[in-house]
């Protein structure tokens, strides 16, 4: 809901910034809500079957309908500028025991789902945002010695 702490922003810059026009869709590519919902559903369907992510999802997510709706709201805010999502996603991931491999797989499955659900320019914007988020989360959750 706010900019990253300066210490984190210095370590992991938002590589999507400047690559694509604003998340509000200034590139002229419209992303409708049904496409975002399809993206989220497709991603989680693949994730549930995935040997690496599936066990994490089955442990962490109890109410799938609620979760999919929440994450669709998150991506609506991230990609189109709506204000439906007001949460703080980092906190929900702290206790999951995630490793860089989990994040790599998440980005891979997300990219595949985005390419299926969104027009090419919108998919590229979504994947760039996801990759940036992955790097930010890893900076906090996967510290190096």
C-alpha positions in Angstrom: 0.0 0.0 0.0 3.1 2.3 0.0 6.5 2.6 -1.4 9.1 0.1 -0.3 11.3 1.1 2.6 14.3 3.0 1.4 16.7 0.3 2.5 14.8 -2.3 0.4 14.3 0.0 -2.6 18.1 0.6 -2.7 18.8 -3.2 -2.7 16.1 -4.2 -5.2 15.0 -1.5 -7.6 11.7 -1.8 -9.4 13.0 -2.9 -12.8 9.5 -2.6 -14.2 9.6 1.2 -13.5 10.2 3.0 -16.7 10.0 -0.1 -18.8 6.3 0.1 -19.2 3.9 3.0 -18.8 2.2 3.3 -15.5 0.3 0.4 -13.9 -2.9 2.4 -14.7 -2.6 1.2 -18.4 -1.2 4.4 -20.0 0.2 2.1 -22.7 -3.3 2.0 -24.2 -3.7 -1.7 -23.4 -6.9 -2.4 -21.6 -7.0 -5.1 -19.1 -10.5 -6.0 -18.1 -11.4 -7.6 -14.8 -12.5 -10.9 -16.3 -9.0 -11.3 -17.9 -7.4 -10.6 -14.5 -9.6 -13.1 -12.9 -8.8 -15.7 -15.6 -5.1 -15.0 -15.0 -5.4 -15.6 -11.3 -7.5 -18.7 -11.7 -5.1 -20.1 -14.3 -2.1 -19.4 -12.2 -3.5 -21.1 -9.1 -4.8 -24.1 -11.0 -1.2 -24.7 -12.3 0.2 -23.8 -8.9 -1.9 -26.3 -7.1 -0.7 -29.1 -9.4 2.9 -28.0 -9.1 5.2 -30.2 -7.0 7.1 -27.2 -5.5 4.3 -24.7 -5.0 1.3 -27.0 -4.5 2.2 -28.1 -0.9 2.7 -24.4 0.1 -0.6 -23.4 -1.4 -2.5 -26.3 0.2 -1.1 -25.4 3.6 -1.5 -21.7 3.4 -4.8 -21.3 1.5 -8.0 -22.4 3.2 -10.7 -20.6 1.3 -9.8 -20.7 -2.4 -12.7 -18.6 -3.7 -11.9 -15.8 -1.2 -8.2 -16.1 -2.0 -8.7 -15.9 -5.7 -10.9 -12.9 -5.3 -8.4 -11.2 -3.1 -5.5 -11.8 -5.5 -7.6 -10.7 -8.5 -8.1 -7.5 -6.5 -4.4 -7.2 -5.9 -3.5 -7.6 -9.6 -6.3 -5.1 -10.5 -4.7 -2.5 -8.3 -1.1 -3.4 -9.5 -2.0 -3.3 -13.2 -5.0 -1.0 -13.6 -4.9 1.3 -10.6 -8.1 0.3 -8.9 -8.3 0.6 -5.1 -10.0 -2.6 -4.2 -6.9 -4.2 -2.7 -5.7 -2.5 0.5 -3.6 -5.3 2.1 0.0 -5.8 2.7 1.1 -9.0 0.9 4.6 -9.3 2.3 3.3 -10.2 5.8 1.2 -13.1 4.5 4.3 -14.7 3.1 6.8 -14.4 6.0 6.0 -17.7 7.8 5.8 -19.9 4.6 9.4 -20.9 4.5 9.9 -19.7 0.9 13.2 -20.1 -0.9 14.5 -18.5 -4.2 13.3 -21.7 -6.0 9.7 -21.0 -4.9 9.9 -17.5 -6.3 11.5 -18.6 -9.5 8.7 -21.1 -10.0 6.0 -18.6 -9.1 7.3 -16.2 -11.7 7.5 -18.9 -14.3 3.9 -20.2 -13.7 2.6 -16.6 -13.5 4.2 -15.7 -16.8 2.6 -18.7 -18.5 -0.8 -17.8 -17.0 -0.4 -14.1 -18.0 0.5 -15.1 -21.6 -2.7 -17.2 -21.8 -5.0 -14.7 -20.2 -3.8 -11.2 -21.3 -2.9 -9.4 -24.6 0.9 -9.6 -25.2 1.7 -6.0 -24.0 -0.4 -6.4 -20.9 1.2 -9.9 -20.2 4.6 -8.3 -20.5 3.7 -5.6 -18.0 2.2 -8.1 -15.6 5.3 -10.4 -15.7 7.6 -7.4 -15.2 5.6 -6.4 -12.1 5.7 -10.0 -10.8 9.4 -10.4 -11.4 10.0 -7.1 -9.5 7.8 -8.2 -6.6 9.7 -11.5 -6.6 13.0 -9.8 -6.2 11.6 -7.5 -3.4 10.1 -10.4 -1.5 13.3 -12.4 -1.8 15.4 -9.5 -0.5 13.4 -9.6 2.8 12.5 -13.3 3.0 15.6 -15.0 1.7 18.6 -13.2 3.3 22.0 -14.3 2.3 24.9 -14.9 4.7 
